[in-house]
Amino acid sequence: MKFHEAANFLFDLRRFAPRPGTDATAALLEHLGNPHDDLDCIQVAGTNGKGSTARMVESTLREAGHSVGLYTSPHLDDVRERITVDGRKIAEHHLCEFVAAVEGYITDEAADGAAPTFFETLTALALWEFGRQDVDVAVLEVGIGGRHDATSVVDPVAGAITSVALEHTDVLGDTVEEIARDKSGIDPARPLVCGATGDARTAVAAEVGEIVTVGDGEDDDVTVTYGGREGLEGAVSIDGADFAVDTHLPLIGAHQATNAGIAAALLRQVADVDEATLARGLRNAHWPGRFECMAEDPLVVLDGAHNPRGCERVAETLESFEYDALHVVAGSMADKDHRGIAAAFEEAAHVVACQPDHDRAEDETVVARAFEEETDADVETRSDVAGALDIALDAADEDDCVLATGSLYTVGEARTRWARAEIVKRVDSIAESRSVIEGAHVTDAGAWRMRGKGVHRVVKTRVQPRQAQYLKEEMLSLGGECAISGLNDQDLENVDVVLMGTLAQFKRLIDKLSGQPYGLAAFGRELRETLAIGVDAPDTDYPWDDGTAVMGILNVTPDSFHDGGEYEAEADAVARAEEMVAAGADIVDIGGESTRPGADPVPVEEEKARVVPVIERISDLDVHISIDTRKADVARAALDAGADILNDVSGLEDPEMRLVAADYDVPVVVMHSIDTPVDPDTDVYYDDVVEDVVDELTERILLAEKAGLDRSQIIVDPGLGFGKTAAESFELLGRIEEFRGLGCPVLVGHSHKSMFGLVGRADGDRLEPTVAATAVAAEHGADIVRVHDVAENAAAVDVVQAASEPTRFQPE
């Protein structure tokens, strides 16, 4: 079964109306052998904040070393976002395996008028995946209510209610008390954690008996104090009966502080999480689309609040920022309280009402009318979210604020401006062309028909369905082609497309897209930059600006895998740095902690003592200095000593690292890594190792970008050997140019790695294959190669560059 067939089967289940009760979910799970029976599950219910709280719980459990499944809804771009294990989306292959196992059963049930719904089936898929991967804990965000929600098929070990307000009154009841009682039905084994207040809290207590209360009152079991915003984080103090934590949250606002308190109470019930781990886990709980600050000058905020109370909290959080005028991009679903949403933003000076590409979305004129009646703002309309965002950004001055809100669907479309990757494919044969097209889930017939048309410029990306149709029509009219995913009936979900044509055809397409609605103009601008059509290179002064730079590795460690102990002494390290500079190194990368398999962590002070004196000694050499560290404290000390670049093999695992890079305004290398140090026993599945790594790096790039770094300063490293087999590492090497679609410089670290065992080279016999791989990387567009043997690899880079630009090496 192909992915598009499996996904379409799931999407088709949306034809069945939602219903209360767990019987259908339980029956489906029984068909699968009850994979949830041995799972330790945590349920999080509530009107607002349940997704953020679930994410905080998941992040902290992972920080404590547990394997964690997370089930949330809805998704911003890809249905697989709803189901993650240890931060990774469910693999396409596993989704196909699940559908193959349930297709016959669901079809039989449909014939009897008892088919499970879309949400019920996805709940079963999540529990099946969590059982299959044998997670330590599964964190489940409740859909609607609690007692009759599909997630309540489990017997949770712990549970929480974040907040209670009027919602889904046709299903849950007409009063806050009735809704609170329904949410109380999740029935955890331990006392229910409750962040609700007033009559709702009273109703919950009456329903379940013992509860753990969370709030800012003296009588609360867990007391939360919000210290306000510090930069793009919120300061929070959490005090319980046997713990106290002071930390910062990437999710800003007093309501998020309460959510953190709820998460802390849940965590203390189910795991031995110490205070330091709790602080770090909460700080790493990034949650896209929830008061997410995407840019400054002007301030740009995305928040998927979709009811009056949620929007009021967004407005309250905005008060902590200084700005002149508020520009709101608003789009909502038809069943929401538009007037209540509009009233929350009474201070708005300018509103652009829009309509997300979803069949339940409200017409933009209706949303506009609500804002006209509830605010004094200048209100205009635009049919598409991307176009509305363009209007708001064009109207905003540097000291203004632009807010996109009203629905997660609105935020999902707006977020593509920053999150969408356009991957330039290197296609040199019919077979490669067909492989690329099939990778976008095009039908077999479509891939066969169009395979011969992709041997020019090929760009794969994700767009809205109506954008896909327009792009196909225009590319066909220009003599090019556009292959569209076979996925259909997806509501908002973006679809994969593969655009194929000559550069001239792409240029004419971009010209046609200018001024078009539905976000096409914004897409055209992105495409122009991706293909470098009439775009000037960034005005920077980095070693990789003019071809592939050579980064020499200098390990001042006793235990690094290739040269551990050789340069542990300061004098030896300095001499080695001077030798590498003389041999042609553009960058010297100094590391004081090994990340080889089985390596022991090095304390901060010891790591500083290893690297800082060396950096100080070589800071006057004509070379850029990079510090290879996972620790922000070490990074600060290294930068103060004279380092120019941060190299973080953990991919910004330390929440301070991106802020340090921004504070010092230096480039940072962000590597894709499943485990650091490497765990050789880690079994990682990739549907497509390159596209999966691109997808997972995208969110890490956004974290650095939101801290204030430009993409020209964010260097991506696909992490050869880190959670990849040798074959997967070679595939990454051979497709390096696809990472350029992220808009960042690309680093390849391959020197003397075990991947060369695939070609028969044992440890100690890997210089020649390392040099060969350097040539491959440079040929495929790597901006930096990180190597131990500078002279040999610099020669390989020179040969590749001379082959592509021979005049560069001619004497003047």
DRENLUMBA-123520 format. One line per 10 residues: number of its first residue (from 0); their letters; for each residue x negated, y negated, z negated of C-alpha. Coordinates in steps of 0.001 Angstrom, whole numbers. Layout:
NUM> A> X/Y/Z | ...
% end
This chain:
0> MKFHEAANFL> 0/0/0 | -1296/-3460/951 | -1210/-6340/-1533 | 1274/-8402/463 | 3642/-5435/563 | 3389/-4877/-3185 | 3756/-8570/-4031 | 6729/-8953/-1691 | 8422/-6034/-3424 | 8064/-7844/-6753
10> FDLRRFAPRP> 9216/-11191/-5366 | 12272/-9524/-3839 | 13395/-8626/-7364 | 14241/-12313/-7879 | 17537/-11522/-6198 | 18647/-9959/-9486 | 19887/-12553/-11971 | 18190/-12790/-15396 | 20032/-11026/-18211 | 19579/-10567/-21954
20> GTDATAALLE> 18428/-7285/-23420 | 15471/-4905/-23329 | 17124/-1716/-22058 | 16012/-2058/-18435 | 12439/-2897/-19452 | 12326/19/-21873 | 13616/2424/-19221 | 11021/1241/-16707 | 8240/1658/-19256 | 9499/5136/-20094
30> HLGNPHDDLD> 9223/5980/-16401 | 5580/4892/-16641 | 4925/7030/-19713 | 5418/4257/-22315 | 1950/2696/-21887 | 2787/107/-24551 | 3309/2551/-27407 | -251/2287/-28707 | -719/-1440/-28089 | -1135/-3962/-30894
40> CIQVAGTNGK> 1012/-6824/-29621 | 1469/-10422/-30772 | 4615/-12225/-29609 | 4802/-16011/-29377 | 8251/-17563/-28972 | 9402/-21175/-28974 | 10896/-23988/-26964 | 7606/-25818/-26412 | 3994/-24873/-27101 | 4264/-21096/-26895
50> GSTARMVEST> 1960/-20823/-23871 | -699/-23040/-25433 | -496/-21141/-28720 | -783/-17793/-26961 | -3847/-19061/-25107 | -5453/-20214/-28391 | -4885/-16806/-29950 | -6312/-15050/-26906 | -9366/-17317/-26708 | -10248/-16837/-30355
60> LREAGHSVGL> -9780/-13070/-30335 | -12120/-12883/-27341 | -14603/-15093/-29185 | -14457/-12574/-32043 | -15455/-9787/-29663 | -12063/-8216/-28980 | -10695/-7134/-25614 | -7488/-9124/-25131 | -4573/-9015/-22725 | -2555/-12206/-22184
70> YTSPHLDDVR> 896/-12376/-20591 | 2327/-15825/-19842 | 4742/-17489/-17439 | 5207/-19133/-15073 | 2102/-19300/-12914 | 620/-22345/-11231 | -660/-20779/-8013 | -950/-16983/-8041 | 1452/-14530/-9672 | -1555/-12606/-10990
80> ERITVDGRKI> -2328/-15535/-13324 | 460/-14286/-15578 | -1467/-11148/-16537 | -5105/-11404/-17609 | -7487/-9159/-19479 | -10438/-10917/-21080 | -9728/-13980/-18970 | -9593/-12188/-15613 | -6430/-11918/-13522 | -5028/-8484/-12818
90> AEHHLCEFVA> -6713/-7099/-9730 | -4732/-6897/-6498 | -5599/-3214/-6314 | -4053/-2537/-9711 | -899/-4505/-8885 | -536/-2315/-5773 | -1048/816/-7875 | 1705/-286/-10256 | 4202/-1042/-7494 | 3505/2317/-5863
100> AVEGYITDEA> 4323/3958/-9209 | 7630/2113/-9741 | 8968/1426/-6232 | 11013/4599/-5976 | 12397/4294/-9494 | 13445/639/-9040 | 15048/1399/-5677 | 17100/4198/-7263 | 18127/1909/-10111 | 19120/-801/-7618
110> ADGAAPTFFE> 21388/1683/-5861 | 23139/2172/-9193 | 23344/-1590/-9821 | 20849/-1423/-12712 | 17531/-2550/-11230 | 15106/-4369/-13527 | 14699/-8086/-12807 | 11530/-9844/-11661 | 10604/-10901/-15211 | 11402/-7474/-16667
120> TLTALALWEF> 9235/-5781/-14046 | 6348/-8194/-14580 | 6613/-7573/-18328 | 6295/-3857/-17661 | 3381/-4543/-15310 | 1606/-6516/-18031 | 2067/-3796/-20639 | 1034/-1127/-18129 | -2149/-3057/-17306 | -2947/-3699/-20967
130> GRQDVDVAVL> -2445/-23/-21757 | -4501/1051/-18740 | -7380/-1194/-19825 | -6949/-164/-23483 | -7095/-3719/-24818 | -7544/-4257/-28526 | -4718/-6815/-28686 | -1997/-7909/-26252 | -693/-11479/-26622 | 2773/-11950/-25117
140> EVGIGGRHDA> 4467/-15269/-24443 | 8213/-14754/-24822 | 10300/-15751/-21812 | 13681/-16942/-23102 | 14744/-16787/-26744 | 13379/-13796/-28581 | 15787/-11085/-29651 | 16951/-10212/-26141 | 13814/-11124/-24199 | 12074/-8430/-22142
150> TSVVDPVAGA> 8884/-8819/-24197 | 10793/-7671/-27294 | 10560/-4122/-26008 | 7376/-3948/-28115 | 7083/-3677/-31879 | 4748/-6612/-32537 | 2164/-6542/-35283 | 2536/-10311/-35616 | 4657/-13059/-34171 | 5348/-16777/-34216
160> ITSVALEHTD> 7940/-19392/-33344 | 6256/-22618/-32286 | 9223/-25004/-32086 | 12975/-24976/-31547 | 15078/-27393/-29500 | 18184/-27155/-27360 | 17423/-25035/-24283 | 19164/-22353/-22234 | 22323/-23028/-24213 | 24314/-20808/-21849
170> VLGDTVEEIA> 22282/-17838/-23096 | 20927/-18710/-26554 | 23677/-20763/-28179 | 24932/-24324/-28458 | 23067/-25362/-31625 | 19476/-25453/-32784 | 20354/-23019/-35552 | 21777/-20461/-33109 | 18725/-20752/-30876 | 16400/-20396/-33874
180> RDKSGIDPAR> 18185/-17222/-34959 | 17797/-15736/-31489 | 14090/-16554/-31391 | 13705/-14936/-34817 | 14627/-11615/-33233 | 11058/-10858/-32180 | 10771/-9082/-35581 | 7012/-8734/-36233 | 5565/-6316/-38777 | 4055/-9185/-40769
190> PLVCGATGDA> 5669/-12403/-42014 | 6802/-14522/-39080 | 4648/-17620/-38504 | 6892/-20631/-38061 | 6057/-24094/-36765 | 9695/-25141/-36397 | 11019/-27790/-38753 | 14287/-28896/-40328 | 17468/-26889/-39704 | 15636/-24619/-37290
200> RTAVAAEVGE> 13142/-23555/-39969 | 15953/-22978/-42448 | 17744/-20765/-39931 | 14596/-18772/-39203 | 13930/-18200/-42911 | 17513/-17066/-43474 | 17243/-14654/-40571 | 13907/-12958/-41294 | 13235/-13576/-44968 | 9514/-14138/-45451
210> IVTVGDGEDD> 7851/-16679/-43178 | 4488/-18439/-43027 | 5151/-22116/-42465 | 2804/-24348/-40477 | 2979/-28139/-40425 | 1678/-31352/-41882 | 3619/-31179/-45159 | 2255/-30425/-48608 | 4643/-27488/-48991 | 3507/-25756/-45780
220> DVTVTYGGRE> 1553/-22524/-46149 | -867/-23691/-43445 | -1454/-27433/-43354 | -2530/-29149/-40158 | -4041/-32618/-39922 | -4504/-34216/-36526 | -7466/-36576/-36546 | -6686/-38182/-33220 | -8394/-38090/-29892 | -12177/-38015/-29575
230> GLEGAVSIDG> -13139/-38289/-25923 | -11076/-35693/-24075 | -10594/-33517/-27145 | -8398/-33720/-30222 | -9827/-33465/-33729 | -7950/-31086/-36012 | -8274/-29765/-39553 | -6469/-26557/-40551 | -6162/-25462/-44166 | -4754/-22132/-45283
240> ADFAVDTHLP> -4692/-20214/-48529 | -8052/-18559/-47838 | -9593/-20533/-44994 | -10304/-24048/-43761 | -11388/-25100/-40281 | -12415/-28404/-38730 | -12697/-28283/-34954 | -11808/-29993/-31697 | -9217/-28889/-29166 | -9362/-29302/-25380
250> LIGAHQATNA> -5566/-29680/-25613 | -4887/-33190/-26891 | -2024/-34271/-29152 | -590/-33763/-32613 | 1723/-31032/-31288 | -1300/-29091/-30018 | -2859/-29392/-33476 | 268/-27716/-34871 | -24/-25019/-32205 | -3624/-24479/-33323
260> GIAAALLRQV> -2432/-24051/-36908 | 112/-21466/-35763 | -2585/-19651/-33805 | -4886/-19691/-36838 | -2162/-18217/-39064 | -1520/-15442/-36542 | -5209/-14698/-36199 | -5708/-14415/-39952 | -2906/-11834/-39988 | -4299/-9537/-37309
270> ADVDEATLAR> -8088/-9853/-37159 | -11137/-10492/-39280 | -11870/-13885/-37713 | -14273/-16049/-39660 | -14009/-19825/-39716 | -16853/-20467/-37272 | -15362/-18078/-34727 | -11936/-19618/-35213 | -13326/-23113/-34626 | -15163/-22076/-31474
280> GLRNAHWPGR> -12278/-19997/-30110 | -9798/-22845/-30492 | -12211/-25237/-28835 | -12528/-22932/-25831 | -8749/-22569/-25354 | -8437/-24448/-22078 | -4949/-24216/-20601 | -4411/-25615/-17087 | -1547/-28035/-16631 | -1084/-28889/-20306
290> FECMAEDPLV> -2160/-32505/-20842 | -5046/-31824/-18519 | -7179/-34887/-17800 | -8415/-34498/-14242 | -10121/-37847/-13651 | -10932/-41251/-15067 | -10866/-44722/-13428 | -7929/-44351/-13183 | -7034/-41841/-15862 | -5202/-38904/-14227
300> VLDGAHNPRG> -3226/-36517/-16442 | -1289/-33393/-15482 | 1286/-32017/-17917 | 3984/-29488/-17116 | 6426/-30738/-19770 | 9909/-29964/-18460 | 12323/-31015/-21210 | 12863/-34257/-23140 | 11027/-33190/-26297 | 8031/-31971/-24358
310> CERVAETLES> 7903/-35200/-22367 | 8185/-37257/-25554 | 5099/-35466/-26866 | 3253/-36265/-23645 | 4185/-39932/-24032 | 3032/-39881/-27664 | -301/-38363/-26650 | -771/-40959/-23905 | -596/-43644/-26598 | -4067/-42583/-27756
320> FEYDALHVVA> -5528/-43752/-24429 | -6093/-47338/-23404 | -4754/-48204/-19962 | -2860/-51012/-18305 | -16/-49606/-16212 | 1513/-46133/-16231 | 2284/-44540/-12849 | 4420/-41390/-13110 | 4691/-38686/-10450 | 7871/-36848/-11446
330> GSMADKDHRG> 9393/-33684/-10033 | 11726/-31323/-11845 | 13938/-28279/-11516 | 17657/-28758/-10897 | 18772/-27320/-14258 | 16778/-29786/-16390 | 17807/-32918/-18298 | 16488/-35537/-15844 | 17726/-38517/-17830 | 16153/-37200/-21020
340> IAAAFEEAAH> 12852/-36626/-19212 | 12945/-40114/-17705 | 13797/-41736/-21042 | 10602/-40297/-22546 | 8594/-42487/-20156 | 10389/-45783/-20675 | 7026/-47584/-20575 | 6342/-46500/-16987 | 5636/-49362/-14597 | 5813/-47295/-11413
350> VVACQPDHDR> 7433/-43941/-10653 | 7153/-41789/-7551 | 9888/-39152/-7641 | 9211/-36035/-5603 | 10487/-32525/-4971 | 8261/-29495/-5615 | 8334/-26828/-2918 | 10676/-24541/-4857 | 14223/-23493/-4094 | 15376/-24555/-7597
360> AEDETVVARA> 13724/-27985/-7389 | 15895/-31063/-7780 | 16096/-33506/-4873 | 13721/-36433/-5321 | 16571/-38939/-5020 | 18274/-37439/-8084 | 15078/-37640/-10117 | 14581/-41206/-8892 | 18093/-42193/-9994 | 17402/-40920/-13523
370> FEEETDADVE> 14269/-43054/-13776 | 16047/-46087/-12315 | 18699/-45857/-15015 | 16457/-44988/-17954 | 13413/-47197/-17273 | 12483/-50594/-15844 | 9898/-49029/-13534 | 9549/-49655/-9821 | 10843/-46348/-8447 | 10190/-44864/-5029
380> TRSDVAGALD> 10519/-41393/-3537 | 8374/-39000/-1597 | 9442/-35546/-495 | 6217/-33748/-1422 | 4143/-33728/-4600 | 766/-34242/-2914 | 2067/-37253/-1016 | 3607/-38672/-4178 | 298/-38264/-5978 | -1453/-40088/-3127
390> IALDAADEDD> 991/-42985/-3440 | 502/-43222/-7203 | -3296/-43058/-6962 | -3361/-45676/-4207 | -1177/-47985/-6306 | -3162/-47516/-9515 | -6026/-49773/-10513 | -9113/-48393/-12257 | -7708/-49277/-15669 | -4313/-47634/-15066
400> CVLATGSLYT> -3017/-44147/-15802 | -1422/-41683/-13351 | 677/-38909/-14895 | 2129/-35954/-12960 | 4863/-34239/-14985 | 8413/-32880/-15140 | 7658/-29274/-14273 | 4782/-26829/-14137 | 5680/-26406/-10481 | 5010/-30117/-9927
410> VGEARTRWAR> 1731/-29853/-11813 | 728/-26725/-9880 | 1071/-28551/-6572 | -675/-31672/-7858 | -3538/-29611/-9291 | -4499/-28234/-5874 | -6097/-31625/-5193 | -8873/-30539/-7566 | -8582/-26758/-7745 | -8151/-25613/-4140
420> AEIVKRVDSI> -11189/-24006/-2558 | -11540/-24014/1218 | -13950/-21247/2096 | -15884/-21562/5333 | -16292/-18050/6713 | -19324/-16932/8697 | -17837/-14731/11405 | -20155/-13311/14046 | -18200/-10275/15294 | -14715/-8934/15974
430> AESRSVIEGA> -15008/-6594/12976 | -15917/-9448/10623 | -13056/-11546/11956 | -10512/-8806/11317 | -11887/-8274/7814 | -11472/-11970/6974 | -7902/-12039/8285 | -6938/-8888/6405 | -8427/-10449/3267 | -5642/-13056/3394
440> HVTDAGAWRM> -3051/-10253/3250 | -2000/-10632/6884 | -131/-7648/8276 | -2075/-5036/10235 | -378/-6092/13464 | -1208/-9729/12881 | -4826/-8982/12034 | -5205/-6848/15167 | -3640/-9492/17436 | -5760/-12375/16142
450> RGKGVHRVVK> -9075/-10704/15400 | -10705/-11927/18603 | -9960/-15575/17930 | -11999/-16017/14788 | -15529/-16122/16057 | -15886/-19885/15684 | -15099/-21886/12570 | -12921/-19961/10159 | -11533/-21524/6961 | -9525/-19604/4404
460> TRVQPRQAQY> -7497/-21473/1787 | -4121/-21539/6 | -1306/-23913/900 | 2441/-24247/412 | 4585/-22156/2777 | 5899/-25185/4647 | 2349/-26528/4997 | 1314/-23156/6396 | 4004/-23295/9079 | 3017/-26818/10118
470> LKEEMLSLGG> -682/-25905/10267 | 107/-22854/12391 | 2148/-24887/14856 | -507/-27586/15180 | -3435/-25185/15508 | -1576/-23260/18209 | -892/-26481/20099 | -4622/-27263/20005 | -5648/-23845/21270 | -6681/-22595/17868
480> ECAISGLNDQ> -4959/-20126/15578 | -3654/-19800/12045 | -3009/-16488/10320 | -515/-16654/7463 | -206/-14214/4578 | 2534/-11633/4828 | 3789/-12660/1378 | 7268/-14144/1500 | 10223/-15237/-656 | 7861/-16555/-3317
490> DLENVDVVLM> 9527/-19713/-4542 | 6647/-22111/-5212 | 3761/-19719/-4802 | 1061/-20849/-2362 | 101/-18503/447 | -3258/-17613/1918 | -3960/-18940/5387 | -6912/-18481/7710 | -7495/-21377/10128 | -9538/-20484/13234
500> GTLAQFKRLI> -10871/-22750/15935 | -13776/-24740/17259 | -15024/-27795/15404 | -13433/-29965/18107 | -10063/-28300/17482 | -10460/-28824/13740 | -11310/-32489/14285 | -8147/-32999/16342 | -6139/-31153/13699 | -7488/-33426/10949
510> DKLSGQPYGL> -6578/-36476/13026 | -3028/-35126/13403 | -2719/-34470/9678 | -3463/-38096/8810 | -270/-39744/7620 | 1768/-36544/7604 | 4097/-35710/4658 | 4239/-32607/2448 | 672/-33064/1203 | -814/-32460/4659
520> AAFGRELRET> -2705/-35754/4745 | -4489/-34855/1499 | -5243/-31396/2879 | -6715/-32969/6006 | -9097/-35080/3953 | -10261/-31994/2052 | -10734/-30091/5312 | -12808/-32926/6791 | -15160/-32769/3790 | -15319/-28968/3851
530> LAIGVDAPDT> -16363/-28879/7509 | -18506/-32049/7186 | -16726/-33700/10098 | -17653/-37379/10018 | -18572/-37223/6321 | -21774/-38711/4940 | -23854/-36626/2562 | -23716/-37724/-1105 | -26263/-40389/-2001 | -28278/-38490/-4611
540> DYPWDDGTAV> -31923/-37782/-5274 | -31986/-34104/-6150 | -34593/-31582/-4933 | -31936/-29657/-3007 | -30705/-32659/-1020 | -33087/-31912/1839 | -32967/-28149/2238 | -33389/-25180/-82 | -35238/-26017/-3297 | -37442/-23487/-5100
550> MGILNVTPDS> -36865/-23121/-8843 | -39747/-21410/-10625 | -38901/-19272/-13661 | -40913/-19896/-16819 | -39846/-17591/-19657 | -41423/-18555/-22982 | -40062/-15376/-24541 | -41505/-12084/-25712 | -38781/-9927/-24170 | -37603/-11222/-20763
560> FHDGGEYEAE> -37162/-8417/-18259 | -39930/-9287/-15759 | -42499/-11507/-17449 | -41641/-11350/-21140 | -44615/-12214/-23328 | -46882/-13452/-20519 | -46226/-17131/-21235 | -45114/-17010/-24855 | -48090/-19113/-25946 | -47668/-22824/-25312
570> ADAVARAEEM> -50959/-23228/-23474 | -50194/-20282/-21182 | -46741/-21710/-20440 | -48122/-25140/-19554 | -50767/-23617/-17298 | -48127/-21497/-15570 | -45939/-24556/-14967 | -48858/-26420/-13395 | -49610/-23388/-11228 | -45991/-23215/-9982
580> VAAGADIVDI> -45915/-26926/-9151 | -49116/-26555/-7140 | -47549/-23596/-5307 | -44544/-25640/-4192 | -41964/-25420/-6977 | -39359/-28184/-6821 | -37937/-27236/-10237 | -39408/-25422/-13238 | -36757/-23549/-15237 | -37803/-22991/-18852
590> GGESTRPGAD> -36003/-20379/-20942 | -36440/-19443/-24580 | -33927/-16585/-24818 | -33690/-13418/-22753 | -30361/-12389/-21198 | -31560/-8934/-20137 | -29389/-5936/-21155 | -29666/-5303/-24874 | -31439/-8565/-25660 | -30998/-9936/-29169
600> PVPVEEEKAR> -29638/-13474/-29584 | -32223/-16073/-30590 | -31372/-18586/-33347 | -31059/-22198/-32217 | -34057/-23505/-34131 | -36286/-20702/-32887 | -35213/-21302/-29283 | -35925/-25030/-29664 | -39349/-24265/-31102 | -40151/-22172/-28046
610> VVPVIERISD> -39044/-24576/-25292 | -39314/-28166/-26561 | -43130/-28347/-26927 | -43598/-26954/-23419 | -41138/-29426/-21909 | -42881/-32300/-23657 | -46259/-31151/-22323 | -45134/-30851/-18673 | -42680/-33756/-18525 | -45172/-35897/-16598
620> LDVHISIDTR> -45617/-33346/-13791 | -44137/-34173/-10373 | -41319/-31672/-10728 | -37773/-31476/-12049 | -37483/-29558/-15313 | -34541/-27290/-16029 | -33635/-25820/-19416 | -32232/-22295/-19272 | -30004/-22023/-22342 | -26512/-21086/-23461
630> KADVARAALD> -26582/-23415/-26468 | -25617/-27087/-26407 | -27909/-27919/-29339 | -30894/-26495/-27468 | -29823/-28351/-24320 | -29751/-31682/-26171 | -33203/-31154/-27624 | -34587/-30150/-24219 | -33095/-33184/-22479 | -34491/-35460/-25167
640> AGADILNDVS> -37880/-33852/-24562 | -37756/-34591/-20834 | -35651/-31928/-19096 | -33590/-33018/-16068 | -31200/-30102/-15429 | -29141/-27705/-17557 | -28978/-24038/-16505 | -26204/-22215/-18383 | -25992/-18515/-17497 | -22893/-18125/-19683
650> GLEDPEMRLV> -20802/-20425/-17472 | -20124/-23099/-20126 | -19254/-20624/-22864 | -20411/-23183/-25418 | -17624/-25810/-25334 | -20168/-28568/-25986 | -22343/-27787/-22959 | -20264/-29602/-20341 | -20037/-32635/-22632 | -23813/-32669/-23103
660> AADYDVPVVV> -24333/-32602/-19326 | -21890/-35476/-18918 | -23381/-37498/-21778 | -26862/-37242/-20256 | -25510/-37464/-16679 | -27577/-34493/-15494 | -26833/-31590/-13151 | -25653/-28365/-14746 | -25883/-24850/-13342 | -22681/-22901/-14011
670> MHSIDTPVDP> -23155/-19177/-13537 | -20462/-16533/-13145 | -21027/-13919/-15796 | -18814/-11259/-17323 | -21188/-10692/-20244 | -24215/-12646/-21445 | -26506/-10953/-22335 | -25609/-8332/-19752 | -23757/-5263/-20999 | -24726/-2463/-18593
680> DTDVYYDDVV> -21669/-456/-19661 | -19210/-3142/-18564 | -16932/-1784/-15821 | -15636/-4666/-13715 | -13289/-4305/-10753 | -13218/-6861/-7942 | -10704/-6953/-5113 | -13207/-9024/-3136 | -16301/-9820/-5165 | -16989/-13107/-3379
690> EDVVDELTER> -13473/-14495/-3465 | -12880/-13300/-7023 | -16075/-14996/-8187 | -15139/-18175/-6278 | -11731/-18089/-7950 | -13165/-17653/-11444 | -15871/-20277/-10930 | -13263/-22823/-9834 | -11891/-23253/-13365 | -15391/-23599/-14827
700> ILLAEKAGLD> -16157/-26294/-12247 | -13007/-28150/-13236 | -14083/-28081/-16890 | -17368/-29739/-15981 | -15652/-32151/-13618 | -13134/-33189/-16253 | -16016/-33898/-18614 | -17180/-36552/-16145 | -19571/-34772/-13768 | -19377/-35063/-10003
710> RSQIIVDPGL> -19345/-31864/-7960 | -22715/-32831/-6511 | -24028/-32336/-10082 | -22267/-29008/-10735 | -24415/-26197/-9340 | -22682/-22832/-8978 | -24520/-19538/-9401 | -22610/-16386/-8386 | -24529/-14425/-11027 | -26124/-11575/-9078
720> GFGKTAAESF> -26381/-8582/-11403 | -24227/-10093/-14134 | -21145/-7859/-14176 | -21758/-6774/-10560 | -23077/-3571/-9087 | -26102/-3623/-6826 | -23856/-3343/-3767 | -21688/-6216/-4996 | -24779/-8326/-5631 | -25935/-7746/-2068
730> ELLGRIEEFR> -22490/-8683/-765 | -22683/-11947/-2699 | -26132/-12590/-1228 | -24891/-11998/2303 | -21901/-14318/1914 | -23486/-17197/-4 | -22173/-19773/2462 | -18613/-19086/1292 | -19435/-20657/-2076 | -19946/-23988/-341
740> GLGCPVLVGH> -16163/-24216/-137 | -16285/-25180/-3815 | -17940/-28465/-2868 | -20935/-27805/-5129 | -24608/-26972/-4586 | -25264/-23219/-4751 | -28054/-21449/-6661 | -29112/-17839/-6051 | -30967/-15976/-8804 | -32199/-12620/-7508
750> SHKSMFGLVG> -35863/-12403/-8453 | -37066/-8859/-9221 | -33547/-7753/-10209 | -32411/-4162/-10453 | -30165/-4668/-7401 | -33231/-3888/-5278 | -33045/-312/-6495 | -30307/30/-3879 | -32989/-272/-1183 | -35390/2081/-2916
760> RADGDRLEPT> -37517/-437/-4820 | -38303/465/-8411 | -39144/-1952/-11207 | -42604/-3376/-10576 | -42228/-2991/-6820 | -39788/-5798/-6079 | -41839/-8767/-4881 | -41317/-8059/-1171 | -37537/-7535/-1405 | -37284/-10667/-3553
770> VAATAVAAEH> -38988/-12698/-814 | -36735/-11117/1815 | -33664/-11975/-239 | -34913/-15552/-578 | -34990/-15779/3209 | -31461/-14391/3419 | -30224/-16852/793 | -31862/-19831/2495 | -30508/-18752/5887 | -27010/-18547/4430
780> GADIVRVHDV> -27156/-22029/2945 | -28375/-21630/-644 | -29402/-24974/-2117 | -31674/-23471/-4781 | -33439/-20111/-5125 | -34587/-19151/-8622 | -37733/-16985/-8505 | -40752/-15841/-10491 | -43268/-15883/-7617 | -43225/-19434/-6320
790> AENAAAVDVV> -45875/-19359/-3584 | -44462/-16331/-1751 | -40853/-17491/-1964 | -41649/-21088/-1043 | -43249/-19703/2122 | -40041/-17796/2936 | -37986/-20945/2486 | -40361/-22908/4723 | -40054/-20289/7480 | -36254/-20369/7393
800> QAASEPTRFQ> -36174/-24152/7436 | -38745/-24301/10241 | -36623/-21911/12317 | -33585/-24171/11962 | -35423/-27528/12078 | -38911/-27065/13589 | -39516/-30792/14077 | -39412/-31215/10318 | -42793/-29486/10014 | -44521/-31245/12892
810> PE> -47235/-33740/11931 | -46274/-37376/12295
% end
